[in-house]
Amino acid sequence: MSYTRTRYRNVRRRGDVLYFKYKDEHGNWIEKRYGAGAPRDAKDAQEEAQSRADAIRAGIMDPRLEAMAEYAQRPIAVVIEEYVGVVRARRRTPKHVADLLANLTRWAAGTGVASLAEIDPVSTNRWLGEMDCCARTKNGYRTSVLALCRWVADYGKMPRNPLPSGIVTRFNEKADRRRQSRALNDEELDRMLAVAPPMRRVYYAVVLMMGLRWREAARLNWANVDIETQSLVMDPSQTKTGRGAELPIPDMVFDALLAIKPESFEPDDVIFTDGEPELRTWKRDLERAGVPWKDARGRQADRKAARTTFNTRLRKAGVPAEVRQRLMRHSDINLTVGDDYSDMKLLDLRGAIETASPSFHQEPPDRNKQERTDTHSFKGTKTA
């Protein structure tokens, strides 16, 4: 379809769509699609574009600010897609990319933001506050949105961050915990390993006694098992954090792995051919072992309980926090020493106090004596 002229210079039509041309700051002709409408309106847009280009060429206007102003008017869906593409190129996991896209799309729809120019902390804070979910989920949305806004500022697409972190509410996750995992005690762990079928028993031993994440264990292959050093060498592609790891294998787990090792196999053959046990399978095994799903405090023996059990057992054994952090593969030691991955109920707090108590006590007084002196005063001062 060919172009037809209109009564206005540098404005022409192709079907129902209008186009206009102008000279940019470098003197090059640029043609832009205006869309459907009246030719007079397209001419106004052409004159505005030409005026901006002339101002930039004359040094009156900064071209970078002009580009930023134009970018700020782009549809927010286009900006989100561009940002998600950048994150995907950083080789983040598909789940991370999918969650990021879902979070940003829901935020844009919930706040009614159509472009970067419309972002404001009031609507974002209101939307987060009205969401019917736990604090941790709200903070997840908050992190995604702040990362997008920080990206447009850092990469020069906006003159400043449209949503600084200090003005967006961060929710207290400890005060609003809808679901909390607990650790299995020694008796429950033994019963769980006893009732599970052979292959699943080894799977449970790996996650409960080595602290592997549920999906990480499912990705293991026989090339990861170093027989000579009795260790597990994991590639970055197999871990949640994208960092490789080398972990010692306990004797019991090592023997169990050797017991299920096939006579002939390829190094890249997965160890657990049935994949990761589903949640309903884990619940069924808990029931068979007589392990309650919830304790008296409402804490769950969910799949995260495996890592909580591992860290709690290390803590009970007196393993230093720095070593536990390495074994748990936490980026922040606060995760290791906090309550998220430790079951305080199973820690021998009374025993710890009793162990330290003799250093504070003096010889107890003789209760049969009728007369009390100031000899037994804790502060060493005379009593009245």
ChimeraX attribute file (.defattr): number of C-alpha atoms within 10 A of each C-alpha:
attribute: neighborCount
match mode: 1-to-1
recipient: residues
	/A:1	5
	/A:2	6
	/A:3	12
	/A:4	11
	/A:5	12
	/A:6	14
	/A:7	10
	/A:8	12
	/A:9	11
	/A:10	16
	/A:11	23
	/A:12	22
	/A:13	19
	/A:14	14
	/A:15	11
	/A:16	9
	/A:17	15
	/A:18	24
	/A:19	20
	/A:20	24
	/A:21	20
	/A:22	20
	/A:23	16
	/A:24	18
	/A:25	18
	/A:26	10
	/A:27	11
	/A:28	9
	/A:29	10
	/A:30	12
	/A:31	15
	/A:32	14
	/A:33	13
	/A:34	20
	/A:35	14
	/A:36	15
	/A:37	11
	/A:38	12
	/A:39	20
	/A:40	13
	/A:41	13
	/A:42	22
	/A:43	23
	/A:44	12
	/A:45	17
	/A:46	22
	/A:47	16
	/A:48	13
	/A:49	19
	/A:50	18
	/A:51	16
	/A:52	18
	/A:53	22
	/A:54	18
	/A:55	15
	/A:56	18
	/A:57	16
	/A:58	11
	/A:59	11
	/A:60	11
	/A:61	14
	/A:62	13
	/A:63	16
	/A:64	14
	/A:65	14
	/A:66	14
	/A:67	13
	/A:68	17
	/A:69	16
	/A:70	13
	/A:71	18
	/A:72	20
	/A:73	14
	/A:74	14
	/A:75	14
	/A:76	22
	/A:77	17
	/A:78	11
	/A:79	18
	/A:80	19
	/A:81	14
	/A:82	12
	/A:83	19
	/A:84	18
	/A:85	13
	/A:86	14
	/A:87	15
	/A:88	15
	/A:89	10
	/A:90	9
	/A:91	12
	/A:92	14
	/A:93	15
	/A:94	10
	/A:95	9
	/A:96	14
	/A:97	18
	/A:98	12
	/A:99	14
	/A:100	23
	/A:101	19
	/A:102	13
	/A:103	19
	/A:104	23
	/A:105	16
	/A:106	13
	/A:107	20
	/A:108	18
	/A:109	12
	/A:110	15
	/A:111	18
	/A:112	14
	/A:113	18
	/A:114	15
	/A:115	18
	/A:116	20
	/A:117	17
	/A:118	14
	/A:119	19
	/A:120	16
	/A:121	16
	/A:122	11
	/A:123	16
	/A:124	22
	/A:125	16
	/A:126	14
	/A:127	15
	/A:128	23
	/A:129	14
	/A:130	9
	/A:131	12
	/A:132	9
	/A:133	12
	/A:134	16
	/A:135	20
	/A:136	17
	/A:137	16
	/A:138	22
	/A:139	17
	/A:140	14
	/A:141	19
	/A:142	22
	/A:143	17
	/A:144	17
	/A:145	23
	/A:146	17
	/A:147	16
	/A:148	20
	/A:149	21
	/A:150	17
	/A:151	16
	/A:152	21
	/A:153	16
	/A:154	13
	/A:155	9
	/A:156	14
	/A:157	19
	/A:158	23
	/A:159	15
	/A:160	14
	/A:161	17
	/A:162	19
	/A:163	20
	/A:164	14
	/A:165	17
	/A:166	8
	/A:167	12
	/A:168	19
	/A:169	16
	/A:170	17
	/A:171	17
	/A:172	13
	/A:173	14
	/A:174	11
	/A:175	9
	/A:176	12
	/A:177	11
	/A:178	13
	/A:179	11
	/A:180	17
	/A:181	25
	/A:182	31
	/A:183	28
	/A:184	24
	/A:185	15
	/A:186	12
	/A:187	9
	/A:188	16
	/A:189	20
	/A:190	13
	/A:191	16
	/A:192	22
	/A:193	20
	/A:194	14
	/A:195	16
	/A:196	20
	/A:197	11
	/A:198	13
	/A:199	16
	/A:200	20
	/A:201	16
	/A:202	23
	/A:203	26
	/A:204	23
	/A:205	23
	/A:206	23
	/A:207	23
	/A:208	26
	/A:209	21
	/A:210	23
	/A:211	23
	/A:212	24
	/A:213	18
	/A:214	20
	/A:215	15
	/A:216	16
	/A:217	22
	/A:218	20
	/A:219	19
	/A:220	23
	/A:221	18
	/A:222	19
	/A:223	16
	/A:224	18
	/A:225	23
	/A:226	14
	/A:227	13
	/A:228	6
	/A:229	9
	/A:230	14
	/A:231	16
	/A:232	20
	/A:233	16
	/A:234	20
	/A:235	14
	/A:236	12
	/A:237	14
	/A:238	18
	/A:239	20
	/A:240	16
	/A:241	13
	/A:242	13
	/A:243	12
	/A:244	14
	/A:245	15
	/A:246	15
	/A:247	18
	/A:248	15
	/A:249	20
	/A:250	15
	/A:251	10
	/A:252	12
	/A:253	18
	/A:254	19
	/A:255	13
	/A:256	18
	/A:257	20
	/A:258	11
	/A:259	12
	/A:260	13
	/A:261	12
	/A:262	11
	/A:263	5
	/A:264	6
	/A:265	11
	/A:266	10
	/A:267	12
	/A:268	11
	/A:269	13
	/A:270	18
	/A:271	25
	/A:272	19
	/A:273	12
	/A:274	10
	/A:275	15
	/A:276	18
	/A:277	16
	/A:278	11
	/A:279	11
	/A:280	9
	/A:281	13
	/A:282	19
	/A:283	17
	/A:284	15
	/A:285	20
	/A:286	22
	/A:287	14
	/A:288	15
	/A:289	18
	/A:290	13
	/A:291	20
	/A:292	15
	/A:293	16
	/A:294	14
	/A:295	12
	/A:296	7
	/A:297	8
	/A:298	13
	/A:299	17
	/A:300	19
	/A:301	23
	/A:302	19
	/A:303	19
	/A:304	20
	/A:305	24
	/A:306	28
	/A:307	25
	/A:308	26
	/A:309	28
	/A:310	23
	/A:311	29
	/A:312	28
	/A:313	22
	/A:314	18
	/A:315	21
	/A:316	14
	/A:317	10
	/A:318	10
	/A:319	13
	/A:320	11
	/A:321	16
	/A:322	12
	/A:323	13
	/A:324	20
	/A:325	18
	/A:326	15
	/A:327	20
	/A:328	22
	/A:329	20
	/A:330	13
	/A:331	11
	/A:332	9
	/A:333	16
	/A:334	13
	/A:335	14
	/A:336	25
	/A:337	18
	/A:338	11
	/A:339	16
	/A:340	19
	/A:341	24
	/A:342	26
	/A:343	22
	/A:344	16
	/A:345	11
	/A:346	17
	/A:347	15
	/A:348	11
	/A:349	12
	/A:350	8
	/A:351	10
	/A:352	10
	/A:353	10
	/A:354	10
	/A:355	10
	/A:356	10
	/A:357	10
	/A:358	10
	/A:359	8
	/A:360	7
	/A:361	9
	/A:362	10
	/A:363	7
	/A:364	7
	/A:365	12
	/A:366	10
	/A:367	8
	/A:368	7
	/A:369	8
	/A:370	7
	/A:371	7
	/A:372	13
	/A:373	12
	/A:374	12
	/A:375	11
	/A:376	16
	/A:377	13
	/A:378	10
	/A:379	8
	/A:380	9
	/A:381	10
	/A:382	10
	/A:383	11
	/A:384	5
